[in-house]
Amino acid sequence: MDILRSVFMGILQGLTEFLPISSSGHLFAVPWLFGWKDFGLSFDVSLHLGTLVAVIAYFWHDWMDILRKWRQPLLWLLVLGCFPAAVAGLLFEDKIETLFRDPLFVGIFMIFMGLLLWFAEVAGKKSRELKDIGLKDSLVIGFSQVLALMPGVSRSGITMTAGLFSGMTRETAARFSFLLSTPIIFGAGIYKLKDIFTGGMGGNTPLIFLVGMLSSALVGFFAIKYLLKYLQAHTFYVFVWYRMVFGALILAVVFFRR
C-alpha cells in the first residue's frame, strides 16, 4: 500500500509542481483529506528532486544554449529573477511553513490565487514573447515568487500570473516560469538534502523514495510538455476553476471537521 501511495504522491508532485495549482498545497492537503500517514519531510525532498530531473531534462538544450551565450540578457534576467525567492526562502521559509501550514490557509490561498489568475487572464494583453522580456519583468516575476512560500499559492501559478500581467503570451509566461524554476528547484533541493542526512528516511524504505522520485520526474516531464502545447491555443480558466473547487472542498472539510 505504501508503494501505491508513493507512486500517487509522485504523480501528484509531478503534475502540481508545473501546473499552476500548487504542489505544496496538494502535498499537504491530499494526505490530510484522506487521513494518510505523512511520509515525512525527507520524502517530500525526494519528490522535489524528481521534478528537478524533469525540468532539467525538458529544458536541457535551452539551458545549454543560454549558458553557452552567457553574455545574453536572458541568462542575467533569470539570475536576477531567482534572487528574491532564494533570499526569502533562506530567511523565512521555515517560519512561513510553521505559520501557514494549515488546511484553512491552504484553502484560502487556493481560492485567492484562482481569482488572481482569472483576473490576469482577463486583463493581460498576451502579446509579448520571450525575446521581449526586460529588467522590469524579471524583477516583478522574481519578487512574485516570494508569495509561493505560502502553501496553496503555487510558484508556477504566481509567476505565470505575473507574466500575464506583464503582457506576455500564455506560453511565454509558462516557459519563462519553467526556466526560472530550474535554479530555484535545484537550490531548494540541494539545501533540503540536509533533511535526509539529518532525519534519515523517516522509517521508509529506499524503494518508497525511489518510486516517488521516478514517478515525479516522469509525470513532471510530460506535464511541462503538454502544458506548453495546451497554452498555445487555450486559456488558464480550467486551472482557475480547479483551484476554486479544490479550495472550496478544503474549506468545507475544515468546517465539518471542526
C-alpha positions as CSV (number, residue, x, y, z in Angstrom):
1,M,0.0,0.0,0.0
2,D,2.9,2.4,0.8
3,I,4.3,1.8,-2.7
4,L,1.0,2.8,-4.3
5,R,0.8,5.9,-2.2
6,S,4.4,6.7,-3.1
7,V,3.5,6.5,-6.8
8,F,0.4,8.6,-6.3
9,M,2.3,11.3,-4.4
10,G,5.0,11.3,-7.1
11,I,2.3,11.7,-9.8
12,L,0.7,14.5,-7.7
13,Q,4.0,16.3,-7.3
14,G,4.9,16.0,-11.0
15,L,1.6,17.5,-12.0
16,T,1.2,20.2,-9.4
17,E,4.8,21.5,-9.5
18,F,4.3,22.7,-13.0
19,L,0.6,23.2,-13.4
20,P,-0.5,26.5,-11.7
21,I,-2.3,24.7,-8.9
22,S,0.3,24.5,-6.0
23,S,2.4,21.4,-5.3
24,S,3.0,22.4,-1.6
25,G,-0.7,22.8,-1.1
26,H,-1.5,19.4,-2.6
27,L,1.3,17.6,-0.9
28,F,-0.1,18.8,2.4
29,A,-3.9,18.8,1.7
30,V,-4.3,15.5,-0.1
31,P,-2.9,13.3,2.7
32,W,-4.8,15.4,5.2
33,L,-8.1,14.9,3.3
34,F,-7.6,11.1,3.1
35,G,-6.1,10.6,6.5
36,W,-2.9,9.1,5.2
37,K,0.2,8.9,7.2
38,D,2.9,11.5,6.5
39,F,5.9,10.0,4.7
40,G,7.9,12.8,6.2
41,L,9.9,15.8,5.0
42,S,12.7,13.6,3.5
43,F,10.2,12.0,1.2
44,D,9.0,15.4,0.1
45,V,12.6,16.3,-0.7
46,S,12.9,13.2,-2.9
47,L,9.7,14.3,-4.8
48,H,11.2,17.7,-5.5
49,L,14.4,16.2,-6.7
50,G,12.2,14.2,-9.2
51,T,10.7,17.4,-10.6
52,L,14.2,18.9,-10.8
53,V,15.2,16.0,-13.0
54,A,12.1,16.7,-15.1
55,V,12.7,20.4,-15.7
56,I,16.4,19.9,-16.4
57,A,15.6,17.1,-18.9
58,Y,13.0,19.0,-20.7
59,F,14.9,22.3,-20.9
60,W,18.4,20.8,-21.3
61,H,19.1,22.2,-24.7
62,D,17.6,25.6,-23.8
63,W,19.9,25.8,-20.8
64,M,22.9,24.7,-22.7
65,D,22.2,27.4,-25.3
66,I,21.7,30.0,-22.6
67,L,24.9,29.1,-20.8
68,R,27.0,28.9,-23.9
69,K,25.9,32.5,-24.6
70,W,26.4,33.6,-21.1
71,R,26.5,37.3,-22.0
72,Q,23.0,37.2,-23.4
73,P,20.3,39.2,-21.5
74,L,18.1,36.2,-20.8
75,L,20.7,34.5,-18.5
76,W,21.1,37.5,-16.3
77,L,17.3,38.1,-16.2
78,L,16.8,34.6,-15.0
79,V,19.6,35.1,-12.4
80,L,18.0,38.3,-11.2
81,G,14.6,36.7,-11.1
82,C,15.8,33.9,-8.8
83,F,17.4,36.2,-6.3
84,P,14.3,37.5,-4.3
85,A,12.9,34.0,-3.9
86,A,16.2,32.5,-2.9
87,V,16.8,35.1,-0.2
88,A,13.3,34.9,1.1
89,G,13.4,31.1,1.2
90,L,16.6,31.1,3.2
91,L,15.3,33.7,5.7
92,F,11.6,33.0,6.1
93,E,10.6,29.5,4.7
94,D,10.6,27.7,8.0
95,K,8.7,30.5,9.7
96,I,6.1,30.8,6.9
97,E,5.5,27.0,6.8
98,T,5.0,27.0,10.6
99,L,2.5,29.8,10.4
100,F,0.6,28.9,7.3
101,R,0.8,25.0,7.2
102,D,-2.9,24.7,8.0
103,P,-5.7,23.4,5.8
104,L,-7.6,26.6,6.3
105,F,-4.9,28.8,4.9
106,V,-4.3,26.3,2.0
107,G,-7.9,26.5,1.0
108,I,-8.0,30.3,1.2
109,F,-4.8,30.7,-0.8
110,M,-6.0,28.2,-3.4
111,I,-9.1,30.3,-4.0
112,F,-7.3,33.7,-3.8
113,M,-4.7,32.6,-6.4
114,G,-7.5,31.2,-8.6
115,L,-9.2,34.7,-8.6
116,L,-5.8,36.4,-9.3
117,L,-5.1,34.1,-12.2
118,W,-8.6,34.7,-13.6
119,F,-8.0,38.5,-13.4
120,A,-4.6,38.1,-15.1
121,E,-6.2,36.0,-17.9
122,V,-8.8,38.7,-18.5
123,A,-6.5,41.8,-18.1
124,G,-3.3,40.5,-19.7
125,K,-2.5,41.7,-23.3
126,K,-0.8,38.4,-24.2
127,S,1.4,39.9,-26.9
128,R,5.0,39.7,-25.6
129,E,7.4,36.9,-26.4
130,L,10.5,35.6,-24.6
131,K,12.7,38.0,-26.5
132,D,10.7,41.0,-25.3
133,I,11.3,40.3,-21.5
134,G,13.2,43.0,-19.8
135,L,14.6,44.0,-16.4
136,K,11.2,45.2,-15.0
137,D,9.5,41.9,-16.0
138,S,12.3,39.9,-14.3
139,L,12.0,41.9,-11.1
140,V,8.2,41.7,-11.0
141,I,8.2,37.9,-11.6
142,G,11.1,37.4,-9.3
143,F,9.5,39.2,-6.3
144,S,6.2,37.5,-7.0
145,Q,7.8,34.1,-6.3
146,V,8.2,35.1,-2.7
147,L,4.5,34.6,-2.2
148,A,4.9,31.0,-3.3
149,L,6.4,30.2,0.1
150,M,2.9,30.0,1.4
151,P,1.3,26.6,0.7
152,G,-1.6,26.9,-1.8
153,V,-0.2,29.8,-3.7
154,S,1.9,27.9,-6.3
155,R,5.3,29.0,-7.6
156,S,4.4,28.3,-11.2
157,G,1.0,29.8,-10.6
158,I,2.2,33.1,-9.2
159,T,5.0,33.5,-11.8
160,M,2.7,32.7,-14.7
161,T,0.1,35.2,-13.3
162,A,2.8,37.9,-13.0
163,G,3.9,37.1,-16.6
164,L,0.3,37.6,-17.9
165,F,0.1,40.9,-16.0
166,S,3.3,41.9,-17.7
167,G,1.7,41.3,-21.1
168,M,3.3,38.0,-22.0
169,T,1.6,35.3,-24.1
170,R,0.4,32.4,-22.1
171,E,3.1,30.1,-23.5
172,T,5.8,32.7,-22.9
173,A,4.7,33.2,-19.3
174,A,4.8,29.4,-18.7
175,R,8.2,29.0,-20.5
176,F,9.8,31.8,-18.5
177,S,8.3,30.4,-15.3
178,F,9.8,26.9,-16.0
179,L,13.2,28.3,-16.9
180,L,13.1,30.4,-13.7
181,S,12.1,27.3,-11.7
182,T,15.2,25.3,-12.7
183,P,17.7,27.1,-10.4
184,I,15.1,27.6,-7.7
185,I,14.2,23.9,-7.5
186,F,17.9,23.0,-7.8
187,G,18.9,25.3,-4.9
188,A,15.9,24.2,-2.7
189,G,16.6,20.6,-3.4
190,I,20.3,20.8,-2.5
191,Y,19.5,22.9,0.6
192,K,16.9,20.4,1.8
193,L,19.2,17.4,1.3
194,K,20.3,18.1,4.8
195,D,16.9,16.9,6.0
196,I,17.6,13.5,4.5
197,F,21.0,13.3,6.1
198,T,19.9,14.5,9.5
199,G,16.4,12.9,9.6
200,G,17.1,9.8,7.6
201,M,14.2,8.2,5.7
202,G,11.7,8.5,8.5
203,G,11.1,4.8,8.6
204,N,10.5,4.5,4.9
205,T,12.3,2.0,2.6
206,P,14.7,3.3,-0.1
207,L,12.2,1.9,-2.6
208,I,9.5,4.3,-1.4
209,F,11.8,7.2,-2.1
210,L,12.9,5.9,-5.5
211,V,9.4,5.1,-6.7
212,G,8.2,8.5,-5.6
213,M,11.1,10.3,-7.2
214,L,10.8,8.5,-10.5
215,S,7.0,9.0,-10.7
216,S,7.5,12.7,-10.0
217,A,10.2,13.0,-12.7
218,L,8.3,11.2,-15.4
219,V,5.0,12.9,-14.8
220,G,6.7,16.3,-14.4
221,F,8.4,16.0,-17.8
222,F,5.1,15.4,-19.6
223,A,3.3,18.0,-17.5
224,I,5.7,20.6,-18.9
225,K,5.5,19.3,-22.4
226,Y,1.7,19.2,-22.7
227,L,1.0,22.4,-20.7
228,L,3.2,24.4,-23.1
229,K,1.3,22.9,-26.0
230,Y,-2.1,23.4,-24.3
231,L,-1.4,27.1,-23.7
232,Q,-0.7,27.7,-27.4
233,A,-4.4,27.6,-28.0
234,H,-6.2,27.6,-24.6
235,T,-6.7,29.8,-21.6
236,F,-5.9,29.3,-17.9
237,Y,-9.6,29.1,-17.0
238,V,-9.5,25.3,-16.4
239,F,-6.9,25.9,-13.7
240,V,-8.9,28.8,-12.2
241,W,-11.9,26.6,-11.8
242,Y,-9.9,23.7,-10.4
243,R,-8.4,26.0,-7.8
244,M,-11.8,27.4,-6.8
245,V,-13.4,23.9,-6.5
246,F,-10.4,22.3,-4.7
247,G,-10.1,25.3,-2.3
248,A,-13.8,25.2,-1.5
249,L,-13.6,21.5,-0.9
250,I,-10.7,22.0,1.6
251,L,-12.6,24.8,3.4
252,A,-15.8,22.7,3.6
253,V,-13.9,19.7,5.1
254,V,-12.2,22.1,7.6
255,F,-15.6,23.4,8.6
256,F,-17.2,20.0,9.1
257,R,-14.2,18.5,10.9
258,R,-14.1,21.4,13.4
